[in-house]
Every structure is written in C-alpha cells, then in structure tokens.
Amino acid sequence: MKNLFSRLFRRRALDADVHEELETHVAMRAELNRQAGMTEDDAIHAARRRFGNSTSIREQIYHFNGF
C-alpha cells in the first residue's frame, strides 16, 4: 500500500512538471509565431498544433519512466 501511494505521488509530481514544461515550450513557440506576424489566437493554436497531443506526450513520458 505504501508503494502505491509513493507511486501515485511521484506520478502527480511528474505530471505537474511535464505540464509546466509543455506549457513553457508552447508559450515560447507562440511568442515566435507572434513575432512572425500571427495574431495572438493563431499563434497559440499553431504552437499547440506543432507540439501535438499533450495527453499522448505525457503518456509516453510515463511509460518511459515506468509509470
């Protein structure tokens, strides 16, 4: 039982880290898109499309880390 709680806590911590990391990259790409002349909404949408499905990315990271 202790192992289950430990694993759950680590996964939540990892999830928060991954979410923050992905959002940072999206924000940086969106800024580049705005500098290239895109509107705010278009810049954000294009950045999110470029990085793909965040759920899929997180699942790949969990798999890689043994979760």
N, C-alpha and C positions, 0 to 999 in steps of 0.2 A: 504494500500500500504506500509506504514511504517513497519507493521508487516511482510510482505512478504520479504522486504529487510533485516530486522533483522534476520529472519529465514534462509534466504539464506546465510548471513554472518556467522551465527553460524554453519550451515552445512559445509561450506567451512573450517572453523576453526577446526571443529571436524574431517573432512576428513583429513586435514593435520596432526592432532595429531594421528589419527588412523594409517595413512600411516607410520608415523615415528615409532610408537610403533611396528607395524608388522615387519617393516624392521629391527628394533633392535633385535627382537626375532629371525628372520631368520638368521641374522648375528651371533648371539650367538650360534644358533644350528649349523650353517655351521662351525664355529670355532671348536665346539666339534667334528663334523664329520671329519674335517681335522686332529685333534689330534688323532682320531681313525684310521687314515691312508688313508682316501679318498683323491682323487685329488681335486683340487680347484673347478672344474666344477661339479664333482659328489657331493661334499659336499654341494654346493649351491642348486643344483637341489633336492637333498634329503631333505634339510631343507625346501624348498618351498613345496615339496610334503607333508611333515609332517604337515605343517600348513594349507594346503588346499587352497581353492579358496579365494583369498583376497577380491574379489568383494562381494562374499557371506558373508564373515565375516563382511565387512563394512556395508552391507545392514542390517544384524542382529543388529548391533550396532545402526544404525539409527533408526530402528524400536523400539528398547529398549528405545532410548532417545526421541521418539516421533516425528521423522522427517518423 
